[in-house]
Amino acid sequence: MKRILSIILLFVILFVLSETNPGRSEYLDWINQEAMDQSSNIFEKGILSFAGESVFDMGTTRKDYIVFSLYKTDFSEIGMGKITCIGVFNRFIPISGQE
């Protein structure tokens, strides 16, 4: 009986993780908002609000592992560095910051 309950619990956890795996559009909204929060002047905020998502979309890759996603955004060519995040439970957790 314990084994069956353990298996059911495992399936429930996997189902919840897969259903709360955020998509690419949610990541682009999040990274754009984070960049706007960190920008220091109104000119940068204006540019980010106007074209931020499309700019971040070009530099972002996503690997979907069904229960979570790994996002990598690379702007080292323009001096902004790289950021890697894990998307899980409809949240984004940075695991490596700007270099």
MODELLER restraints for C-alpha pairs under 7 A, 6 or more apart:
rsr = mdl.restraints
at = mdl.atoms
rsr.add(forms.Gaussian(group=physical.xy_distance, feature=features.Distance(at['CA:14:A'], at['CA:67:A']), mean=6.64, stdev=0.5))
rsr.add(forms.Gaussian(group=physical.xy_distance, feature=features.Distance(at['CA:17:A'], at['CA:67:A']), mean=4.81, stdev=0.5))
rsr.add(forms.Gaussian(group=physical.xy_distance, feature=features.Distance(at['CA:17:A'], at['CA:68:A']), mean=6.98, stdev=0.5))
rsr.add(forms.Gaussian(group=physical.xy_distance, feature=features.Distance(at['CA:17:A'], at['CA:88:A']), mean=6.95, stdev=0.5))
rsr.add(forms.Gaussian(group=physical.xy_distance, feature=features.Distance(at['CA:17:A'], at['CA:89:A']), mean=6.33, stdev=0.5))
rsr.add(forms.Gaussian(group=physical.xy_distance, feature=features.Distance(at['CA:18:A'], at['CA:66:A']), mean=5.50, stdev=0.5))
rsr.add(forms.Gaussian(group=physical.xy_distance, feature=features.Distance(at['CA:18:A'], at['CA:67:A']), mean=4.26, stdev=0.5))
rsr.add(forms.Gaussian(group=physical.xy_distance, feature=features.Distance(at['CA:18:A'], at['CA:68:A']), mean=6.98, stdev=0.5))
rsr.add(forms.Gaussian(group=physical.xy_distance, feature=features.Distance(at['CA:20:A'], at['CA:88:A']), mean=6.42, stdev=0.5))
rsr.add(forms.Gaussian(group=physical.xy_distance, feature=features.Distance(at['CA:20:A'], at['CA:89:A']), mean=4.62, stdev=0.5))
rsr.add(forms.Gaussian(group=physical.xy_distance, feature=features.Distance(at['CA:20:A'], at['CA:90:A']), mean=5.18, stdev=0.5))
rsr.add(forms.Gaussian(group=physical.xy_distance, feature=features.Distance(at['CA:21:A'], at['CA:67:A']), mean=5.99, stdev=0.5))
rsr.add(forms.Gaussian(group=physical.xy_distance, feature=features.Distance(at['CA:21:A'], at['CA:68:A']), mean=5.25, stdev=0.5))
rsr.add(forms.Gaussian(group=physical.xy_distance, feature=features.Distance(at['CA:21:A'], at['CA:69:A']), mean=6.71, stdev=0.5))
rsr.add(forms.Gaussian(group=physical.xy_distance, feature=features.Distance(at['CA:21:A'], at['CA:87:A']), mean=6.29, stdev=0.5))
rsr.add(forms.Gaussian(group=physical.xy_distance, feature=features.Distance(at['CA:21:A'], at['CA:88:A']), mean=5.11, stdev=0.5))
rsr.add(forms.Gaussian(group=physical.xy_distance, feature=features.Distance(at['CA:21:A'], at['CA:89:A']), mean=5.91, stdev=0.5))
rsr.add(forms.Gaussian(group=physical.xy_distance, feature=features.Distance(at['CA:21:A'], at['CA:90:A']), mean=5.88, stdev=0.5))
rsr.add(forms.Gaussian(group=physical.xy_distance, feature=features.Distance(at['CA:22:A'], at['CA:87:A']), mean=5.86, stdev=0.5))
rsr.add(forms.Gaussian(group=physical.xy_distance, feature=features.Distance(at['CA:22:A'], at['CA:88:A']), mean=6.51, stdev=0.5))
rsr.add(forms.Gaussian(group=physical.xy_distance, feature=features.Distance(at['CA:22:A'], at['CA:90:A']), mean=4.98, stdev=0.5))
rsr.add(forms.Gaussian(group=physical.xy_distance, feature=features.Distance(at['CA:28:A'], at['CA:53:A']), mean=5.80, stdev=0.5))
rsr.add(forms.Gaussian(group=physical.xy_distance, feature=features.Distance(at['CA:28:A'], at['CA:56:A']), mean=6.58, stdev=0.5))
rsr.add(forms.Gaussian(group=physical.xy_distance, feature=features.Distance(at['CA:28:A'], at['CA:57:A']), mean=6.70, stdev=0.5))
rsr.add(forms.Gaussian(group=physical.xy_distance, feature=features.Distance(at['CA:29:A'], at['CA:53:A']), mean=6.83, stdev=0.5))
rsr.add(forms.Gaussian(group=physical.xy_distance, feature=features.Distance(at['CA:32:A'], at['CA:48:A']), mean=6.90, stdev=0.5))
rsr.add(forms.Gaussian(group=physical.xy_distance, feature=features.Distance(at['CA:32:A'], at['CA:52:A']), mean=5.90, stdev=0.5))
rsr.add(forms.Gaussian(group=physical.xy_distance, feature=features.Distance(at['CA:32:A'], at['CA:53:A']), mean=6.08, stdev=0.5))
rsr.add(forms.Gaussian(group=physical.xy_distance, feature=features.Distance(at['CA:36:A'], at['CA:45:A']), mean=5.43, stdev=0.5))
rsr.add(forms.Gaussian(group=physical.xy_distance, feature=features.Distance(at['CA:36:A'], at['CA:48:A']), mean=6.47, stdev=0.5))
rsr.add(forms.Gaussian(group=physical.xy_distance, feature=features.Distance(at['CA:39:A'], at['CA:45:A']), mean=6.36, stdev=0.5))
rsr.add(forms.Gaussian(group=physical.xy_distance, feature=features.Distance(at['CA:59:A'], at['CA:73:A']), mean=5.33, stdev=0.5))
rsr.add(forms.Gaussian(group=physical.xy_distance, feature=features.Distance(at['CA:59:A'], at['CA:74:A']), mean=5.34, stdev=0.5))
rsr.add(forms.Gaussian(group=physical.xy_distance, feature=features.Distance(at['CA:59:A'], at['CA:75:A']), mean=6.54, stdev=0.5))
rsr.add(forms.Gaussian(group=physical.xy_distance, feature=features.Distance(at['CA:60:A'], at['CA:71:A']), mean=6.78, stdev=0.5))
rsr.add(forms.Gaussian(group=physical.xy_distance, feature=features.Distance(at['CA:60:A'], at['CA:72:A']), mean=5.50, stdev=0.5))
rsr.add(forms.Gaussian(group=physical.xy_distance, feature=features.Distance(at['CA:60:A'], at['CA:73:A']), mean=4.25, stdev=0.5))
rsr.add(forms.Gaussian(group=physical.xy_distance, feature=features.Distance(at['CA:60:A'], at['CA:74:A']), mean=6.54, stdev=0.5))
rsr.add(forms.Gaussian(group=physical.xy_distance, feature=features.Distance(at['CA:61:A'], at['CA:71:A']), mean=5.72, stdev=0.5))
rsr.add(forms.Gaussian(group=physical.xy_distance, feature=features.Distance(at['CA:61:A'], at['CA:72:A']), mean=5.29, stdev=0.5))
rsr.add(forms.Gaussian(group=physical.xy_distance, feature=features.Distance(at['CA:61:A'], at['CA:73:A']), mean=6.52, stdev=0.5))
rsr.add(forms.Gaussian(group=physical.xy_distance, feature=features.Distance(at['CA:62:A'], at['CA:69:A']), mean=6.68, stdev=0.5))
rsr.add(forms.Gaussian(group=physical.xy_distance, feature=features.Distance(at['CA:62:A'], at['CA:70:A']), mean=5.67, stdev=0.5))
rsr.add(forms.Gaussian(group=physical.xy_distance, feature=features.Distance(at['CA:62:A'], at['CA:71:A']), mean=4.61, stdev=0.5))
rsr.add(forms.Gaussian(group=physical.xy_distance, feature=features.Distance(at['CA:62:A'], at['CA:72:A']), mean=6.59, stdev=0.5))
rsr.add(forms.Gaussian(group=physical.xy_distance, feature=features.Distance(at['CA:63:A'], at['CA:69:A']), mean=5.60, stdev=0.5))
rsr.add(forms.Gaussian(group=physical.xy_distance, feature=features.Distance(at['CA:63:A'], at['CA:70:A']), mean=5.13, stdev=0.5))
rsr.add(forms.Gaussian(group=physical.xy_distance, feature=features.Distance(at['CA:63:A'], at['CA:71:A']), mean=6.57, stdev=0.5))
rsr.add(forms.Gaussian(group=physical.xy_distance, feature=features.Distance(at['CA:64:A'], at['CA:70:A']), mean=6.56, stdev=0.5))
rsr.add(forms.Gaussian(group=physical.xy_distance, feature=features.Distance(at['CA:68:A'], at['CA:86:A']), mean=6.86, stdev=0.5))
rsr.add(forms.Gaussian(group=physical.xy_distance, feature=features.Distance(at['CA:68:A'], at['CA:87:A']), mean=5.58, stdev=0.5))
rsr.add(forms.Gaussian(group=physical.xy_distance, feature=features.Distance(at['CA:68:A'], at['CA:88:A']), mean=4.97, stdev=0.5))
rsr.add(forms.Gaussian(group=physical.xy_distance, feature=features.Distance(at['CA:69:A'], at['CA:86:A']), mean=5.72, stdev=0.5))
rsr.add(forms.Gaussian(group=physical.xy_distance, feature=features.Distance(at['CA:69:A'], at['CA:87:A']), mean=4.97, stdev=0.5))
rsr.add(forms.Gaussian(group=physical.xy_distance, feature=features.Distance(at['CA:69:A'], at['CA:88:A']), mean=6.85, stdev=0.5))
rsr.add(forms.Gaussian(group=physical.xy_distance, feature=features.Distance(at['CA:70:A'], at['CA:85:A']), mean=5.90, stdev=0.5))
rsr.add(forms.Gaussian(group=physical.xy_distance, feature=features.Distance(at['CA:70:A'], at['CA:86:A']), mean=4.74, stdev=0.5))
rsr.add(forms.Gaussian(group=physical.xy_distance, feature=features.Distance(at['CA:70:A'], at['CA:87:A']), mean=6.28, stdev=0.5))
rsr.add(forms.Gaussian(group=physical.xy_distance, feature=features.Distance(at['CA:71:A'], at['CA:84:A']), mean=5.64, stdev=0.5))
rsr.add(forms.Gaussian(group=physical.xy_distance, feature=features.Distance(at['CA:71:A'], at['CA:85:A']), mean=5.18, stdev=0.5))
rsr.add(forms.Gaussian(group=physical.xy_distance, feature=features.Distance(at['CA:71:A'], at['CA:86:A']), mean=6.27, stdev=0.5))
rsr.add(forms.Gaussian(group=physical.xy_distance, feature=features.Distance(at['CA:72:A'], at['CA:83:A']), mean=5.88, stdev=0.5))
rsr.add(forms.Gaussian(group=physical.xy_distance, feature=features.Distance(at['CA:72:A'], at['CA:84:A']), mean=4.49, stdev=0.5))
rsr.add(forms.Gaussian(group=physical.xy_distance, feature=features.Distance(at['CA:72:A'], at['CA:85:A']), mean=6.56, stdev=0.5))
rsr.add(forms.Gaussian(group=physical.xy_distance, feature=features.Distance(at['CA:73:A'], at['CA:82:A']), mean=5.67, stdev=0.5))
rsr.add(forms.Gaussian(group=physical.xy_distance, feature=features.Distance(at['CA:73:A'], at['CA:83:A']), mean=5.34, stdev=0.5))
rsr.add(forms.Gaussian(group=physical.xy_distance, feature=features.Distance(at['CA:73:A'], at['CA:84:A']), mean=6.44, stdev=0.5))
rsr.add(forms.Gaussian(group=physical.xy_distance, feature=features.Distance(at['CA:74:A'], at['CA:81:A']), mean=6.29, stdev=0.5))
rsr.add(forms.Gaussian(group=physical.xy_distance, feature=features.Distance(at['CA:74:A'], at['CA:82:A']), mean=4.45, stdev=0.5))
rsr.add(forms.Gaussian(group=physical.xy_distance, feature=features.Distance(at['CA:74:A'], at['CA:83:A']), mean=6.64, stdev=0.5))
rsr.add(forms.Gaussian(group=physical.xy_distance, feature=features.Distance(at['CA:75:A'], at['CA:81:A']), mean=5.08, stdev=0.5))
rsr.add(forms.Gaussian(group=physical.xy_distance, feature=features.Distance(at['CA:75:A'], at['CA:82:A']), mean=5.81, stdev=0.5))
rsr.add(forms.Gaussian(group=physical.xy_distance, feature=features.Distance(at['CA:76:A'], at['CA:82:A']), mean=6.12, stdev=0.5))
rsr.add(forms.Gaussian(group=physical.xy_distance, feature=features.Distance(at['CA:81:A'], at['CA:98:A']), mean=4.87, stdev=0.5))
rsr.add(forms.Gaussian(group=physical.xy_distance, feature=features.Distance(at['CA:81:A'], at['CA:99:A']), mean=4.99, stdev=0.5))
rsr.add(forms.Gaussian(group=physical.xy_distance, feature=features.Distance(at['CA:82:A'], at['CA:97:A']), mean=6.70, stdev=0.5))
rsr.add(forms.Gaussian(group=physical.xy_distance, feature=features.Distance(at['CA:82:A'], at['CA:98:A']), mean=4.98, stdev=0.5))
rsr.add(forms.Gaussian(group=physical.xy_distance, feature=features.Distance(at['CA:82:A'], at['CA:99:A']), mean=6.00, stdev=0.5))
rsr.add(forms.Gaussian(group=physical.xy_distance, feature=features.Distance(at['CA:83:A'], at['CA:96:A']), mean=5.69, stdev=0.5))
rsr.add(forms.Gaussian(group=physical.xy_distance, feature=features.Distance(at['CA:83:A'], at['CA:97:A']), mean=4.94, stdev=0.5))
rsr.add(forms.Gaussian(group=physical.xy_distance, feature=features.Distance(at['CA:83:A'], at['CA:98:A']), mean=5.43, stdev=0.5))
rsr.add(forms.Gaussian(group=physical.xy_distance, feature=features.Distance(at['CA:84:A'], at['CA:94:A']), mean=5.83, stdev=0.5))
rsr.add(forms.Gaussian(group=physical.xy_distance, feature=features.Distance(at['CA:84:A'], at['CA:95:A']), mean=5.74, stdev=0.5))
rsr.add(forms.Gaussian(group=physical.xy_distance, feature=features.Distance(at['CA:84:A'], at['CA:96:A']), mean=5.23, stdev=0.5))
rsr.add(forms.Gaussian(group=physical.xy_distance, feature=features.Distance(at['CA:84:A'], at['CA:97:A']), mean=6.81, stdev=0.5))
rsr.add(forms.Gaussian(group=physical.xy_distance, feature=features.Distance(at['CA:85:A'], at['CA:92:A']), mean=6.03, stdev=0.5))
rsr.add(forms.Gaussian(group=physical.xy_distance, feature=features.Distance(at['CA:85:A'], at['CA:93:A']), mean=5.21, stdev=0.5))
rsr.add(forms.Gaussian(group=physical.xy_distance, feature=features.Distance(at['CA:85:A'], at['CA:94:A']), mean=4.15, stdev=0.5))
rsr.add(forms.Gaussian(group=physical.xy_distance, feature=features.Distance(at['CA:85:A'], at['CA:95:A']), mean=5.43, stdev=0.5))
rsr.add(forms.Gaussian(group=physical.xy_distance, feature=features.Distance(at['CA:86:A'], at['CA:92:A']), mean=5.57, stdev=0.5))
rsr.add(forms.Gaussian(group=physical.xy_distance, feature=features.Distance(at['CA:86:A'], at['CA:93:A']), mean=5.15, stdev=0.5))
rsr.add(forms.Gaussian(group=physical.xy_distance, feature=features.Distance(at['CA:86:A'], at['CA:94:A']), mean=6.44, stdev=0.5))
rsr.add(forms.Gaussian(group=physical.xy_distance, feature=features.Distance(at['CA:87:A'], at['CA:93:A']), mean=6.45, stdev=0.5))
